[in-house]
Amino acid sequence: MKNTIKIAVAFLAIFTVSCADDDTSDIIINATTTNNVTNNNGAENQSTSETIYLSGTYVEDLSLEASNTYILNGALVMTQGTTLNIEAGTVIKALAAGSDIYVAIAQGATINAVGTVSKPIVFTSDAAAPKAGDWGGLILLGKAPINSVTGGDLTSTSEIGALPYGGSVVADNSGTLKYVRVEYSGGKADGQSENNGFSFYGVGNATRVSYIQMFEGLDDGIEFFGGTVNVSFLSVVNAQDDSIDWTEGYSGNITNAYVKHGENHDKGIEADGFNTDIGNNSNTNYFSAPTVSNVTIVGLGSSDGGEAVRLRAGTQGVFSNFKIIGFKEGFDLDGDDTTSPTGKGVVDGVLKVEDITFTDVTLKMKNDTGFTFTEADFISGDGNGTGTDYATWGAGWTVE
């Protein structure tokens, strides 16, 4: 007969780094732990499982193990020079307390979160009946270029946490995400301060991101605030705002993406050349210009209305091998002929669609840009798109 003995040992480890010399506030690390020990017939301990509450600003590395239960009970911020290591199969449960519960990898810090198909890493809500917006999300901040500042190593600050991001390091490295799922995210502080499932602020292209999913989020599934990071094998299911969003001069590659709308939703992709929330682009030398390929966007049907892709604020980009299903509008292009020259990208051949299939889409392209061009100028290879093979690469680790 197997006997289970539970020993509850709670301790609070508080590390304080004095910052009196520079008048900044002290850095506090909080980690509260409960140990659950299993004993077999009085023999030596067979296994140890801990329930660990996480929050605080970390000035040293932190490693999370799959055998433990983790409760995120506040903002967890990894500072410059530190690494957050997360073992495959680890589950981090966030208190359902809204926007102030999040994980942030600050400039100069890294995350090493490498799951597998059978053991994904999951960030989720601890609520008995979880829902979108229960907690914040996962935030990475890097030193890659953004166009919301005038250049060089100047930085902007994130919507959540007011953390710096941006710079001039195109190949900045914020670590690795692989087989990582974020659930029930998107807690909002206010209308302009919103968490996404994954937020990439000025993240560089030495960062490795693949096989990530956002499931049931109140705001965007994934948003790029400038930067150059490349993302492959991305799944967004039931985002209540935009599924994929970029702004501030984002210029990376997005390859193999699957978007599925739920009852509440906005755009499949919302693409901005600059940040419309903070006014006109302060660096008119460049706009967002990613390459996006092998994408399937599934809506609720043309009668439901909505747009699969909105392109605005001067964004550029090449969209290839797309499949769009069930929307009133496929591509809605917005802008003007001065400060938001989205249409100029079409005229110049730097904003275009190559190989696409529309199914149950009423209007393939809508032009509200101030520039004159035809559907054939913007779209080529109509009927040739196959989208992404989500049934294969999404099997075993994603949820719907």
C-alpha positions as CSV (number, residue, x, y, z in Angstrom):
1,M,0.0,0.0,0.0
2,K,1.3,3.4,-0.9
3,N,1.1,6.1,1.8
4,T,1.4,9.8,0.9
5,I,2.7,12.2,3.4
6,K,2.3,15.9,2.6
7,I,4.7,18.2,4.4
8,A,3.8,21.8,4.0
9,V,6.9,24.0,4.4
10,A,6.4,27.6,3.4
11,F,9.3,30.0,3.3
12,L,9.8,33.4,1.8
13,A,13.1,34.2,0.1
14,I,13.6,37.9,-0.2
15,F,16.8,39.2,-1.8
16,T,17.4,42.9,-1.8
17,V,19.9,44.7,-4.0
18,S,20.6,48.2,-2.7
19,C,20.3,50.9,-5.3
20,A,20.7,53.8,-3.0
21,D,23.6,55.2,-4.9
22,D,21.5,55.9,-8.0
23,D,18.2,56.8,-6.3
24,T,16.4,53.9,-8.0
25,S,14.1,51.5,-6.0
26,D,15.3,48.3,-4.5
27,I,15.0,45.1,-6.4
28,I,13.0,42.4,-4.6
29,I,12.8,38.7,-5.5
30,N,9.8,36.8,-4.0
31,A,9.5,33.0,-4.1
32,T,7.1,31.2,-1.8
33,T,7.4,27.4,-1.8
34,T,5.3,24.5,-0.5
35,N,6.9,21.1,-0.6
36,N,4.8,18.0,-1.2
37,V,6.8,14.8,-0.5
38,T,5.7,11.3,-1.5
39,N,6.9,8.4,0.8
40,N,6.6,4.7,-0.1
41,N,6.0,2.6,3.1
42,G,8.3,4.6,5.2
43,A,11.2,4.2,2.8
44,E,13.4,7.1,1.5
45,N,11.5,9.8,-0.3
46,Q,10.5,8.7,-3.8
47,S,9.6,12.0,-5.3
48,T,9.4,15.7,-4.4
49,S,6.9,18.1,-5.9
50,E,6.9,21.8,-4.9
51,T,4.2,24.4,-5.3
52,I,6.1,27.6,-6.0
53,Y,4.6,31.1,-6.1
54,L,6.5,33.4,-8.5
55,S,6.8,37.1,-8.8
56,G,9.4,39.9,-8.5
57,T,12.3,41.3,-10.4
58,Y,15.1,38.7,-10.7
59,V,18.8,39.6,-10.8
60,E,20.0,36.0,-11.2
61,D,18.9,33.1,-13.3
62,L,15.7,31.2,-12.6
63,S,15.0,27.6,-13.6
64,L,11.6,26.0,-13.6
65,E,11.1,22.2,-13.6
66,A,8.2,20.2,-14.9
67,S,7.8,18.3,-11.6
68,N,6.8,21.4,-9.8
69,T,3.6,23.4,-9.8
70,Y,4.2,27.1,-10.4
71,I,1.7,29.9,-9.5
72,L,2.4,33.3,-11.0
73,N,1.1,35.8,-8.5
74,G,2.5,39.0,-9.8
75,A,4.7,40.4,-12.5
76,L,7.9,38.3,-13.0
77,V,10.7,40.4,-14.7
78,M,14.0,38.9,-15.7
79,T,16.6,41.6,-15.8
80,Q,19.7,42.2,-18.0
81,G,22.2,39.3,-17.8
82,T,19.7,36.8,-16.4
83,T,18.1,33.7,-18.0
84,L,14.7,32.1,-17.4
85,N,15.1,28.4,-18.0
86,I,11.9,26.4,-18.4
87,E,12.0,22.6,-18.7
88,A,9.8,20.8,-21.3
89,G,6.4,19.9,-19.9
90,T,6.4,22.7,-17.3
91,V,3.0,24.4,-16.6
92,I,2.9,27.9,-15.2
93,K,-0.5,28.9,-13.8
94,A,-1.2,32.6,-13.4
95,L,-3.6,34.1,-10.9
96,A,-6.7,35.3,-12.6
97,A,-6.0,38.9,-11.6
98,G,-5.7,40.7,-14.9
99,S,-3.0,42.9,-16.4
100,D,-0.6,43.0,-13.5
101,I,0.2,39.2,-13.8
102,Y,2.8,38.7,-16.6
103,V,6.2,37.4,-17.4
104,A,8.7,39.9,-19.0
105,I,12.1,39.1,-20.4
106,A,13.8,42.6,-20.3
107,Q,16.5,43.9,-22.6
108,G,19.7,41.9,-22.2
109,A,17.9,39.0,-20.5
110,T,17.0,35.7,-22.2
111,I,14.5,32.9,-22.0
112,N,15.2,29.3,-22.7
113,A,11.8,27.6,-23.0
114,V,12.1,24.5,-25.2
115,G,9.2,22.1,-25.1
116,T,8.4,19.2,-27.3
117,V,5.3,17.9,-29.1
118,S,4.4,15.6,-26.2
119,K,5.6,18.0,-23.5
120,P,4.8,21.6,-24.5
121,I,5.5,24.4,-22.1
122,V,2.1,26.0,-21.0
123,F,1.3,29.4,-19.5
124,T,-2.3,29.3,-18.4
125,S,-4.8,30.6,-15.9
126,D,-5.3,29.0,-12.4
127,A,-9.0,29.8,-12.4
128,A,-11.4,26.9,-12.1
129,A,-13.3,28.2,-15.1
130,P,-10.6,30.1,-17.0
131,K,-11.5,32.8,-19.6
132,A,-9.8,35.2,-21.9
133,G,-8.1,38.1,-20.0
134,D,-7.6,36.2,-16.8
135,W,-3.9,37.3,-16.8
136,G,-1.4,39.3,-18.8
137,G,0.9,37.3,-21.1
138,L,4.5,36.7,-22.1
139,I,6.6,39.7,-23.0
140,L,10.0,39.8,-24.6
141,L,12.0,43.1,-25.0
142,G,15.1,43.5,-27.1
143,K,17.5,46.0,-28.6
144,A,16.6,45.7,-32.3
145,P,15.5,48.7,-34.3
146,I,12.1,50.3,-33.9
147,N,10.8,53.3,-35.9
148,S,8.9,55.0,-33.0
149,V,12.2,56.7,-32.0
150,T,14.7,58.6,-34.1
151,G,17.3,55.9,-34.3
152,G,20.5,54.8,-32.7
153,D,20.2,53.2,-29.3
154,L,17.2,55.3,-28.2
155,T,14.4,53.3,-26.6
156,S,10.7,53.4,-26.2
157,T,8.7,51.8,-23.3
158,S,6.3,48.9,-23.3
159,E,2.6,49.4,-22.8
160,I,2.7,47.0,-19.8
161,G,5.4,47.5,-17.2
162,A,6.9,50.6,-18.9
163,L,10.0,48.6,-19.7
164,P,12.6,49.9,-22.3
165,Y,12.9,48.3,-25.8
166,G,14.5,49.1,-29.1
167,G,18.0,50.1,-30.3
168,S,20.3,49.3,-33.1
169,V,21.2,45.6,-32.6
170,V,19.5,43.8,-35.6
171,A,20.7,40.4,-34.4
172,D,19.9,40.9,-30.7
173,N,19.2,37.6,-28.9
174,S,16.3,37.3,-26.4
175,G,16.6,33.5,-26.2
176,T,14.5,30.6,-27.5
177,L,10.8,29.7,-27.5
178,K,9.8,26.3,-28.9
179,Y,6.5,24.4,-28.3
180,V,5.2,27.1,-26.0
181,R,1.4,27.7,-25.5
182,V,-0.1,30.8,-23.8
183,E,-3.7,30.5,-22.7
184,Y,-6.4,32.9,-21.4
185,S,-4.1,36.0,-21.7
186,G,-4.8,39.6,-22.6
187,G,-5.6,41.3,-19.3
188,K,-6.0,45.0,-19.9
189,A,-4.9,47.9,-17.7
190,D,-6.8,50.4,-19.9
191,G,-7.7,51.0,-23.5
192,Q,-4.1,51.8,-24.5
193,S,-2.2,49.4,-22.2
194,E,-3.0,45.9,-23.2
195,N,-1.3,42.5,-22.8
196,N,-1.1,40.1,-25.8
197,G,-0.5,36.4,-25.7
198,F,3.0,37.0,-27.0
199,S,4.4,40.6,-27.1
200,F,7.7,41.1,-29.0
201,Y,9.1,44.5,-28.3
202,G,12.2,45.3,-30.5
203,V,13.2,41.7,-30.5
204,G,16.2,40.8,-32.7
205,N,16.6,38.0,-35.3
206,A,19.1,36.0,-33.2
207,T,16.1,35.1,-31.0
208,R,14.6,31.7,-32.0
209,V,10.9,31.4,-32.0
210,S,9.0,28.4,-33.4
211,Y,5.9,26.3,-32.6
212,I,4.0,28.8,-30.4
213,Q,0.3,29.1,-29.8
214,M,-2.0,31.6,-28.2
215,F,-5.4,30.2,-27.2
216,E,-8.3,32.2,-25.9
217,G,-6.9,35.7,-25.5
218,L,-8.8,38.9,-24.8
219,D,-6.4,41.0,-26.9
220,D,-4.0,40.2,-29.7
221,G,-2.6,36.7,-30.1
222,I,0.9,38.0,-31.0
223,E,2.1,41.5,-31.6
224,F,5.4,42.8,-32.9
225,F,6.5,46.3,-31.9
226,G,9.3,46.8,-34.4
227,G,12.3,44.5,-34.3
228,T,13.5,41.8,-36.7
229,V,12.6,38.5,-35.0
230,N,11.5,35.6,-37.2
231,V,8.7,33.4,-36.1
232,S,7.7,30.0,-37.7
233,F,4.8,27.6,-36.9
234,L,2.5,30.0,-35.2
235,S,-1.1,29.2,-34.1
236,V,-3.6,31.7,-32.8
237,V,-7.0,30.4,-31.9
238,N,-9.8,32.6,-30.5
239,A,-8.1,35.9,-30.1
240,Q,-10.8,38.5,-29.3
241,D,-8.7,41.3,-30.9
242,D,-6.3,40.9,-33.8
243,S,-4.6,37.5,-34.1
244,I,-1.3,38.7,-35.6
245,D,-0.4,42.4,-35.3
246,W,2.7,44.4,-36.2
247,T,3.7,48.0,-35.9
248,E,6.8,50.3,-35.3
249,G,8.8,49.1,-38.3
250,Y,8.7,45.3,-37.8
251,S,10.7,43.6,-40.5
252,G,11.1,39.9,-39.7
253,N,9.7,36.8,-41.4
254,I,6.5,35.0,-40.4
255,T,6.4,31.5,-41.8
256,N,3.6,28.9,-41.4
257,A,0.8,30.6,-39.4
258,Y,-2.6,29.3,-38.6
259,V,-5.4,31.7,-37.4
260,K,-8.9,30.6,-36.4
261,H,-11.5,33.0,-35.2
262,G,-13.9,32.4,-32.4
263,E,-17.2,34.1,-31.7
264,N,-15.5,37.3,-30.6
265,H,-12.7,38.5,-32.8
266,D,-11.3,41.4,-34.9
267,K,-8.7,41.0,-37.7
268,G,-6.7,37.9,-38.7
269,I,-3.8,40.3,-39.3
270,E,-3.6,44.0,-38.5
271,A,-0.5,45.5,-40.0
272,D,0.7,49.0,-39.2
273,G,3.8,50.7,-40.7
274,F,4.1,52.8,-37.6
275,N,2.5,53.0,-34.2
276,T,-0.8,54.8,-34.7
277,D,-1.5,54.9,-31.0
278,I,1.4,57.3,-30.3
279,G,1.0,59.6,-33.4
280,N,2.8,59.8,-36.7
281,N,5.9,57.8,-37.4
282,S,8.9,59.7,-35.9
283,N,11.3,58.0,-38.3
284,T,10.0,58.2,-41.9
285,N,13.0,56.5,-43.3
286,Y,11.3,53.1,-43.1
287,F,8.0,51.4,-42.4
288,S,7.1,47.8,-41.3
289,A,8.0,45.4,-44.1
290,P,7.8,41.7,-43.1
291,T,7.7,38.7,-45.3
292,V,4.7,36.5,-44.5
293,S,4.3,33.1,-46.1
294,N,2.3,29.8,-45.8
295,V,-0.7,31.2,-43.9
296,T,-4.3,30.0,-43.3
297,I,-6.9,32.4,-41.8
298,V,-10.3,30.9,-41.0
299,G,-13.2,33.2,-40.2
300,L,-16.8,32.5,-39.4
301,G,-18.1,33.0,-42.9
302,S,-18.7,35.9,-45.2
303,S,-22.1,36.6,-43.7
304,D,-20.3,37.3,-40.3
305,G,-18.5,40.2,-41.9
306,G,-15.0,41.4,-40.9
307,E,-11.7,41.6,-42.6
308,A,-9.1,38.9,-42.8
309,V,-6.1,41.3,-43.2
310,R,-6.0,45.1,-42.7
311,L,-3.0,47.0,-44.0
312,R,-2.5,50.5,-42.9
313,A,-0.2,53.3,-41.7
314,G,2.2,52.8,-44.6
315,T,3.0,49.2,-44.0
316,Q,4.8,47.2,-46.6
317,G,5.2,43.5,-46.9
318,V,5.1,40.4,-49.1
319,F,2.3,37.9,-48.5
320,S,2.8,34.5,-50.2
321,N,0.9,31.2,-50.3
322,F,-2.2,32.3,-48.4
323,K,-5.6,30.7,-47.8
324,I,-8.4,32.9,-46.5
325,I,-11.7,31.3,-45.6
326,G,-15.0,32.9,-44.5
327,F,-14.7,36.8,-44.5
328,K,-16.6,39.7,-46.0
329,E,-13.2,41.3,-47.0
330,G,-9.9,39.6,-47.7
331,F,-7.5,42.6,-47.7
332,D,-8.5,46.1,-46.6
333,L,-5.9,48.7,-47.4
334,D,-6.1,52.0,-45.5
335,G,-4.0,55.2,-45.6
336,D,-3.5,58.4,-47.5
337,D,-1.1,59.9,-50.1
338,T,1.0,61.7,-47.5
339,T,2.0,60.4,-44.0
340,S,0.4,57.0,-44.3
341,P,1.3,55.9,-47.8
342,T,0.1,52.3,-47.7
343,G,-1.0,52.4,-51.4
344,K,2.4,53.6,-52.5
345,G,3.8,50.3,-51.4
346,V,1.5,48.6,-53.9
347,V,2.5,51.0,-56.7
348,D,6.1,50.5,-55.9
349,G,5.8,46.7,-55.7
350,V,6.8,46.4,-52.1
351,L,3.3,45.6,-50.8
352,K,1.9,42.6,-52.6
353,V,0.2,39.2,-52.5
354,E,1.6,36.2,-54.3
355,D,-0.4,32.9,-54.6
356,I,-3.6,32.9,-52.6
357,T,-6.9,31.1,-52.5
358,F,-10.1,32.8,-51.3
359,T,-13.0,30.7,-50.1
360,D,-16.3,32.3,-49.1
361,V,-14.8,35.8,-49.3
362,T,-17.1,38.5,-50.7
363,L,-14.5,41.2,-51.6
364,K,-10.9,40.2,-52.2
365,M,-9.4,43.7,-51.9
366,K,-10.6,47.1,-50.7
367,N,-8.6,50.2,-51.5
368,D,-8.9,53.2,-49.2
369,T,-5.4,54.5,-49.6
370,G,-5.5,57.6,-51.7
371,F,-3.5,55.8,-54.5
372,T,-4.9,54.3,-57.6
373,F,-4.2,50.6,-58.4
374,T,-6.1,47.6,-59.4
375,E,-6.7,44.2,-57.8
376,A,-4.3,42.7,-60.3
377,D,-1.6,45.2,-59.3
378,F,-1.8,43.9,-55.7
379,I,-2.7,40.2,-56.1
380,S,-1.1,37.6,-58.3
381,G,-1.6,33.9,-58.4
382,D,-5.2,34.0,-57.4
383,G,-6.3,30.4,-56.8
384,N,-2.8,29.0,-56.3
385,G,-2.5,29.4,-52.5
386,T,-2.5,26.3,-50.3
387,G,-1.9,27.9,-46.9
388,T,-0.1,26.0,-44.1
389,D,-0.3,22.3,-43.3
390,Y,-1.6,22.9,-39.7
391,A,-3.0,19.4,-39.4
392,T,0.5,18.1,-39.5
393,W,2.7,20.6,-37.6
394,G,-0.1,21.6,-35.1
395,A,-0.9,18.0,-34.1
396,G,-0.2,16.9,-30.5
397,W,0.6,20.2,-28.8
398,T,-2.0,22.8,-29.8
399,V,-5.6,23.1,-28.6
400,E,-8.8,24.3,-30.2
